[in-house]
């Protein structure tokens, strides 16, 4: 390791990069405290920490309909997006998700709502819109250009959630309109509402100049793999740590004391907490993937990696200035045989493994849940994106990807990774 040689009172001292990194680590922990204060302010306004409310009630239909991702940390605390979803540099594959307000802050209300039949074809930004008869008079008063008008699109049985896209132009009159959207929708829709974003601008809850932010771009059509969640086509904002890596945010779902009810481990009466990390919906909601897990892997934000293995596209990092690969958070139920299992580090931080070195994704007798807080924050630390797999601790045995490292090597593996959490392992 390179260092700076300093002479103090005749004693030669080598000040290494480790010391400089240690100072930066402390600043990153201070950034987590800033984020924590912002999360509390958000909770005071909205009654809960920011989260994807769809995840605990989502039926994946045996994995065929993955839940939409909604990366809440940057969206909720900073709201850096444009008012309406739009293309970046005219590229239909690169979209920024709109939040109702240009610049920091976001809106939650619509001041005008005009329902109708929306003949929307996925991949096209041209829409035929037949206004419901009761709203025909309102439709004649739509302003153009409609920079702050949104088209919330109702879900269909095959994709039971909505999309919200901005309107670039409106032509026609009365009950028959031709609409040009600011970006093409991902799915076809039969119904929609024209609305104007209004009401109070909420946030930002952290200083806009205190954190680097970037939009993870959309995955080009046909890329990303079937396991990548739906709505990945919309670029969503993410907060970056001091080294240019995406800060991970996992809000907790449900109380600790009853996680065995309707969960994967319901029959095991010795479970004190858990499942710890996986799918937050219960078995009664989704028999294929329901685990009733405390923390949901789908909250994990796409991050940067120098490794191109299994990665669909690349993206510019505003901190490092490099074009790194964007890598999705791996599904912990489908990563056996993979050399990247960051959920092992999360489970280790939460109190695993047992005395025999077994990771069961639960806290049993003899184990103790070391953290029951409302959310987990993770930084990859000084390794940043310029390490394979983005620098996040994996704890997988390199000689046998189906197993974790031996128990006596786990702590050193975590220390070597440089990862930073908003809590410490006792």
N, C-alpha and C positions, 0 to 999 in steps of 0.2 A: 504494500500500500504506500503510495506516495505521501510524503509529509513535509512540513516546514520545520526546519531546525532553528530553535530559539535558545540562546544562552542566558540563563538567569543565575547570577551570583556564582559563576563558574560551573554551574550544572547544565548539562546539555539536555534539553527537553525536546521531544519530537511531538509536534502537534499534528495529528493525523486527520484524515477525512472523517474518521469515526466521530471526532469531537464536533466537527461542523455538522455532520448528519444528526448528532444528538440534539443540537440546538434547533435544527429544522424540525425534528420530531416533536419537540416541546411546542413549537409554534403550530404544528399541525394539530396537536392536542388542544391548543387554545382555539384553533378554528372549529374543532368539534364543540367546544363550549359555546362559541358564537352560534353555531347551527342549533345547539340545544336550546338556547335562549329564543331563537327564531321559531323553533317548533312549539315551544310553550306559548309564545304569542299567537301563533296560528291556532293552537288548541283553544286558547281563550276566546278567539273570535268564532270558531266553528264547532267547538265542543268535542273535538277529537283530533288526534294527530293525522296528518295527511296519509292517505292510504288508498289503494284500489279496492273500493267497496264490492266489486264484482267477484273477487277471487274466492272468498269463503262460500259463495253460493253458486259457483259455476260448475255446470255439468259438462265435462269434456266429451261426452258421448264416446266413451272408450278411446279417448285420445284423438278423435277425429275433428273436434272443434276446440282448439286451445283457447284459453281465455285471453282477452286483449291485454297487452301490457300498458301500464300507465305509470311512468317513472315519476314519482310524486315529489321528490326532494326539491329539485330546481324549479319545477313548475309551481309548487306551493309556496316556497320561501322567497323566490325571486321573480317568477313570472316573466322571463326575459323574451318570450316569444312574440311574434307579430300578432296583430289582432285576429287575423284569419289564417287558416292553413294555406300555405302557398308554396310554389316551386322555388328552388334555389337556382339562380343562374339559368332559368329556363329548362332545367333538367327534370323531367317528369318522375324520375326515380329518387330525386332528392327533395324532400318536403320538410318544411318546418311546421310543427303543430301550432295552430293558433290558440290564443287564450283570451280573446275578447278585448285586448288592449295592446297597442303598440308600445314597446319599451317595458321597463320594469312594472310589475303589478298585473293583476288580472281581474276580469269581471265574471260574475256568476249569474247575471240576470239578463233576460231578453225583454225589451220594452215593447216590441211589436211581434205578434205571432200570427202568421197566415198559413193555415194548413192546406194541403192539397195532394193530388196524385202526382208523384215525381217519377217520370219515366227515365230512370237513371241506369245507365249501362256502365259496368266497372271499366275503368281505364279511359273513359271519355269525359271531358269537362263540358260537354254540351248536353243540356237537360231540357226536356219538355215538361212543363209544369202546369197542371190544370187545377186552378184554385177552387177550393170548396165554395159553393154558391153563397154561403153566408158571409164569406170574406171577400167577395169580388170587389166591393167598394174600396176596401183597404189596399188591394193589389194595385189599383190605379194610382196610388200615392207613393209607390216605392221610388225612392230617389236613386238616380244614377249619376256618376258612378257610385256603386254601392260598396264602398271600401269597408264599411263596418257591418254589412249585412251578412248574416250567416245562414246556411241551409242545414239545420239539424235533420239528419236522415234517419228515419225509423228503421229498426232492425227487421230482418226476415226470420222465419223459423230456422233456416239453415245457419244464419249468423245473427243471433238474437241480441245484437247491440247496435248502437247508432254510430254514425260518423257526423262530424260537424265541419263543413267546408265553407270558405268564403265565396261570395258572389262578386265576380268581376264586372259583369254587365247584365242588364235586363232589357229585353225588347218585347213587343207585343202589348196587349191591353186587355183589361177586363179579366175574364177567367182563363185566358190562354196565354202563357208566357214562354218565351225562350230565354233560357238562363245560361250564361257562361260562367263556370266555376273557376276559382283561382287555382284549383288543383283537381286532378281526376280522383274520383272515389275508388276505393279498393274493391267494393262489392256493388252488385246491382241492388236497387231499392225501388219499392213501389209507392212509398209514402214519404212525405217530408214536410217541414215547416220552414217558411221564410221568417227570419227574426232579426231584429237589430240588437246588437250587444249594447247593454246599457247598465244603469245602476252604478253603485259605488265601485271604484277601483280599489281592490284589496291588495295589501302589501306594497312594496316588498318588505319581507320580515328580516332580511339581512341586507347589508349594504351592497349595492350593485357593483361597487368597485373593490370589494373585499375578496371576491372569489373569481377565478377564471371559469368561464362557462363555454360549452360548445354544444352544437346539435349533432347527435349521432345520426348520420344520414340513413335514408331508407335502403332496404335491401332490394337490388334489382329483381325483377320478376323471375321466379323460378329458382332463386338462390336463397340460402339460409337454412334449407332443410325442413322437413316436415315438423321437427320438434321445436322450431323457432316460433314463438307466439304470434298470433294474428295481430294485425295493426303495426307490425314492425316496419311497414312501408311509410309510416309517418315519422319524420325526424323529431325527436323529443330532446329537450334541453337536459344537460347533466352538469353537476358541479364537479370541478376538478380539484385534486389536492395540490400541494406545493410542487409536486414532481410531474404533474401532467396526467395523472391517472384519475379515473372516474371514482368518486366517493360513493361507496355502496350504502344503501339505506334499506333496512328491513324492519318495518313496523310489526309489532307483535299482535297476533290475533287471539283474542280470548284470554281468560284467566289461566293461571298455571294449575290451579288446584283440581280442575275437572277435565284435563285434556284426554283422559282415557274414555270419556263418554262418547260413544259413536265414533271412535277413532280406530285406526289400524290395530292398536294394542288394547282394545276394549276388554278382551278376555283375560288380560294379564293384570291381576289385582295388585301386583307388587310395583307397578309403575307409579312413581311419584310425580313425574312430569314428562311430557312428551306425547306424541312425536315432537322432536325439537325443530326439525327443519325439513320441509318437503312441500306437500300440497295442503293448503289451509282448509279446503272444504272437507266435510265429513263424509263417511261412507254412505250415509243415507242420502246425500246430495249427489255423489259421484262414486258409484261402486267400483269403477275401474281405477281411479286415481285418488279418491278421497282418503286423507290421512288424519285430518283435524290437527295439522301441525301448527305449532306456535308461531313459527316464522316461515314465510312462503318464498320459495326460491324464485318465483316469477317476479318478485319485486327487485331482483338483482338487475342492475343496469348494465347494458352493453358497455364493455370497456376496451381499452387499447392493448394490443399485443404485437410483438415483433414476429410471432409465429403465424405462419399462414395455414397451418394444418387445420382443415375442416372449417375454414373461415370464408365467408361469402364475399366480403367487400372490404375496402379500406377507406380511411377517413383522415383528414388533417387534424393534428393535435395543436391547439393554439399555444400551449406551453412549450412543447419541445420543437415545434415547427416541422415535425416529420410527418410523413404519410404512413401511419401505422394501420394495422388491421383492426377492425372492429369485431370483437369476439363476444358472443352472447354468454350469459351466465349458464353453466351446465345444469341439466336436469339431474338431481341427485339420485333419482330412481332408475336412471338409464346410463350411468357412467361406469359401470363395471367393465373392466378391461381398458379404461382410459387412464392416461398418466396425469390427468388434471381433475382433482376432486377437492375443491376448496371447502366443501361442506364439512369435511373432516376437521379442518381447523376451527370452524364455527362450533361444531359439536364439542371439540376439545376445550375451547374457551368457555363453553356453557357447563362443563363439568364431566365430560366423558374422557377416556373410556373407563370401564370397570377395572377391578384389580387384576384381571387376567388380560387386559389390553384390548377388550372387545368394544367396538363401537356399535351400540344398539339403537342409536338415535332416540334414547329415552334415559331418564334418570331412575335407576332402580335402587333397592336397598344397598347401603354401603356407598352410594354416590350422593353428591349434593349438587343441586342446581346452583351454579355460581353467579348467575345473573338472571333476574326476572324483570328487567326494565322494560319500558314501552317500545324501545327500538334499538337496533344495532347499527352503528356506523363503522365503516371499515375503510382505511386507506392502505394501499399497497406499500406505502413507505418509500424510502429512498430508492428502491429498485424501480419504482414507477413503471411506465409502460415499456421501458427498454430492457425488459427481461422476458424470457419465454413465458407464455401464459399471463403476461401482464403483471408479474411480480406477486400475485396473490399466493399465500401459503396453501400447499396442497396436502402434505403429510401422507402421500401415497408411497408405497414401497416401490422403488424403481425396478426392483427385480421381480415384482409380482403385483401388477396393477390392480388386481382384485382385492388386495389387502392393504391396510395402513402400515406405516412404519412400526417397528417394535415400540412398546410403551416407553422404554427408557431413552428413545431417540426423539420423541415428539416435542419436548420442550426446546431442545436445541434446534430442531427444524423450524419451529416457530420463530425463535430468536434470529436465526439466519435469514429468514424471509424478510424481516424488517417491517412486517405488517403492524398497523396501528389500529386499535379498536377504541371505542368510547368507554370501555370498561377493561379492567385487568383480571386476569385469572388469579385466584387466590394462591 
